[in-house]
Amino acid sequence: MVFEGSSTAISHTGKVRSNNQDSGYAGANLFAVADGMGGHAGGDVASSIAIQHLERLDQAFPSTDDAQAALQAAATTAASDLIRAAKERPELAGLGTTVSSIVMVDDYAVIGHIGDSRIYLYRDDALTQITADHTFVQRLVDSGRITEEEARYHPRRSVLMRVLSDMDNDPELDLFVMPTLPGDRWLLCSDGLSGVVDDPHILKAMRLGLPPGRTADNLLKQALDGGAPDNVTIVIVEVGGAHPIVSGAPVVVGSAANPSGILIPAVRPARPSWLHPVRQAANEPSHFEPAADYLEELIEEDRRRAKRRRIGWIAALIAVLLALTGAGFIAYSWTQTRYFVGADDDSVVIFQGVQQNIGPIKLSTEIEDTGILLANLPPYQRASVERTINARSLSDAMAIVDRLRAGEQAVTGQTPTPTPTPPAPLPSPDTDGEDAG
């Protein structure tokens, strides 16, 4: 059955790259994006070869299993052509491409994916990333070693772990099937879009409900406004919906749209100026598939970075704890310069510190039991002692006690025992002799 709906495909060189190494395709049943890599010529050739092989799948398949088998076969054949191209033209060695594709079979979307181009689904006012990036940083995210936000700005975010290339004649695609519903919108894009425009802004563009062509233009403008350091390719597919097909002719964009054998002059790169600086976005302007030993070095580098991050967190935590401890010590030292007069069971006591406690930690200590009984005090003085009486110093606290003794005398009629004073020091023998003389 021929797919019913509408679609669009656009591709742009961006503001930094000198040529377009992306390719895109939107047909009757097939929709695909390929992001080439491998230098000025290699990326063009790789993405074009991938799209040329995928174009043959733009047909009505009898089952989803047949479509999945055809996608894998097309990827394998494309890989063989990449290997052959690198042998015939040594300057192309290292060429490769990502592939993200959808084949519509009845009410199902058959998805084939390798690399870091992405497929999103907009349904029920929600945007979901359907494919997983085959990148080094995505492995770090999956293992919980970094967050999604850290992955966006990681220095190795462009390192691919799986890609269609001249180094593997049996590429492993992610193949799976998802049901489609009327009103669904599928977005296929290279990392020139997803690396610059984040998911909330993509969702906002999808929510406008504009036709696929205008939605793609909106997203492209956001990527260009964000600096567009890489090629930007966008394919949007609307299932059913309010925007009927304008033309059933397939649309090929990017390097795959160039006629074979014709050289397209490179676009002059953007020049930063004082008035119009080139803004850099989250992604780097290139990506590549590294050798195994290079990946080991990257993993070791990430371990060192994680270790430095842990050391930094520990140092910060120790600094905070030391600051809190120092503040606590200063606060406690200040409390020990305070005094108050209060009650302990049935007598009046002088305390050093403040009345408040912090949990089980007491901020006051008893320094003298005056021997004045609460029962012998006038009612107003007894109430004041029970509420505690603050003193500015120890001598002030002693003066408060003297007043309380006077109150005790008024109640009991007894003369208070004066506070004994220490005896004067005895004169030394030499002083005695002089006085005697």
Secondary structure, DSSP 8 states (H G I E B T S, - for coil): ----EEEEEEEE--SS-SS--EEEEE-SSEEEEEEEESHHHHHHHHHHHHHHHHHTT-S--SSHHHHHHHHHHHHHHHHHHHHHHHHH-GGGTT-EE-EEEEEEETTEEEEEEESS-EEEEEETTEEEE-S---BHHHHHHHTTSS-HHHHHT-TTTTBBSS-EETT-SS---EEEEEE--TT-EEEEE-HHHHTTS-HHHHHHHHHT---HHHHHHHHHHHHHHTT--S-EEEEEEEESSSS--S--S-EEEEGGGS-TT------------SSS-----SS-S--B---HHHHHHHHHHHHHHHHHHHHHHHHHHHHHHHHHHHHHHHHHHHHTT-EEEEEETTEEEEEEEEEEEETTEEEEEEEEEEEEEGGGS-HHHHHHHHH-EEESSHHHHHHHHHHHHHHHHHHH----------------HHHHHHHH-
